[in-house]
Amino acid sequence: MHVLSSKIVTARAAASLVPDGCAIGVTGGGGGLVEPDTLLQAIERRFLETGSPRDLTLVHALGLGDRDRRGVNRFAHVGMVRRVIGGHWVWSPRMQAMAQAGQVEAYVLPAGVITQLMREIGAGRPGLITHVGIGTFVDPRVEGGKMNACAREDLVELIEIDGQTLLRYKPFPVGAVCIRGSFADSDGNLSLDEEGATLDALALAMAARNSGGRVLAQVRREVARGSIPARAVAVPGAMVDAVVVDPGQTQSYAPEADPALSGSLSARVGDSLPSPPACLDVRQVIARRAARELRPGAVLNYGFSIPDAIAKLVARHGEVDRYYQTIEHGTFGGDLLDGALFGFARNPRAMIDSPSQFDFYSGGGLDLAFLGMGEVDADGNVNVSKLHGAPVGPGGFIDIAQNASKVVFCGTFEAKGAAFHIGRGILRVIRHGRIRKFRRRVAQVTFSGREALRTGQEVMYVTERAVFRLSADGLVLEEVAPGIDMRSDVLDRMGFAPALRGAPATIPSEIFCDRELQEG
């Protein structure tokens, strides 16, 4: 009787399977979430020692890395990578610098588009056909996702189906992928039961397997053949070529594993509640005003940065179960982590893979999204993807912002050096910021105000001193904070004149009081 040989190999042996010039897909998210860094390190070491693999096309949906050595940083060597198709770039400043210097062809596509494109490649279909990206910088009528002059090939094109203009993101062969699980058997069956998300591991594996490429997996431990329950197998061994076991693999960049992040065990509610802020600051003010848009039973998504503060308000007030909180990584429910661990949730209620989560978003499953904003212009366009000339990437921003029924953009009115007095029901500007965020034209369109109006989305822009709403007339100034001079602190600090429909309302004064509020 023929018995399958073991697929457990060394990291060096796995790295040797990556050919020159291929497209290599990598799973992972911020803070080390499902990041196969042992594999990535072995591929980097092979290149530094031998000059191979070289001229790679690196594909990653989410941002991964530590701003230093890990994750995408492993590929930031001249000659190793020819092209990068990334959803989010900020965790690898060296790769950003290479893009700005023209040392790689730099492309940015929405994270959901990348994960779903991998699935379409695996299925042998003619690319991903979707409305996601219409009117934004990935639309070929705008920039086509090209982030520097070296990026010349068109990765996306316009098509028309039944009178509707859509985008087709073109397929390409995937020569290798690096994925991660918690444990595997010698047949290569992979479980992610101890990970903080499932992400796009299965989609990547199918894309490589059916392109004739290699599927490389990293796990923390090997288990006996047949010991993984069938329903616990996230990637079948039939799709896996090599498995590397790293006993030192951690769940995240934090040294200790937390079973509450994988849903294996539940932490006590009191143990996971965020502490109240030490003082009332601009982030809290914006979060408090934005949280007034919450409605019980809504399906929510919180973006990175200031929207984190809204999630913390909800958690502190014990109101997590009033809403269906989601993360684009595939998680439903739980207390959301922030900062470098954005993408993790403690005590999640459900986990699905990220391509399916993006399917849910794309079809209109989100009632409400709270997202950050880098720049805003007179047409209601928002830029978060290219700031100061560097490719930042939207992550899941485009997939979320374009499809939620209601979007609340949250951010400071200005940047760099602004100072305030906050308390006793008022806000006063002590020093204005050096960078204006409300500009006549944004540097790049990550969210299209015109498309939002066309599809009937409700869109708001919440800052510490003013609240705006998108209308057919552009941005309408609806509310001004108590203590703010509308002319000198708002209108004179904008690159365009917002519409006024009578005197703006006053943002409720209790938002600027030191005591905690019950929101919603």
Secondary structure, DSSP 4 states (H G I P E B T S, - for coil): ---PPP-EE-HHHHHTTPPTT-EEEE--BGGGBT--HHHHHHHHHHHHHH--S-SEEEEESS--B-SSSSBGGGG-SBTTEEEEEES--TT-HHHHHHHHTTSSEEEE--HHHHHHHHHHHHHT-SSEEESTTTTSTTSTTTTTTB-STT--S--EEEEEETTEEEEEEPP----EEEEE-SEE-TT--EE-TTSS--TTHHHHHHHHHTTT-EEEEEESEE--TT-S-GGG-SB-GGG-SEEEE-TT--SSSSSS--HHHHTSS---HHHHPPPPPSS--HHHHHHHHHHTT--TT-EEEE-SSHHHHHHHHHHHTT-GGGSEEEETTTEESSEEP-GGGTT-EES-SEE--HHHHHHHHHTT--SEEEEE-SEE-TT--EE-SEETTEE---TTHHHHHTTSSEEEEE--SEESS-EEEEETTEEEEEE--SEESB-SS-SS-SB-HHHHHHHT-EEEEE-SSEEEEEETTEEEEEEE-TT--IIIIIGGGSSS--B--SSPEEPPGGGGSSS-----
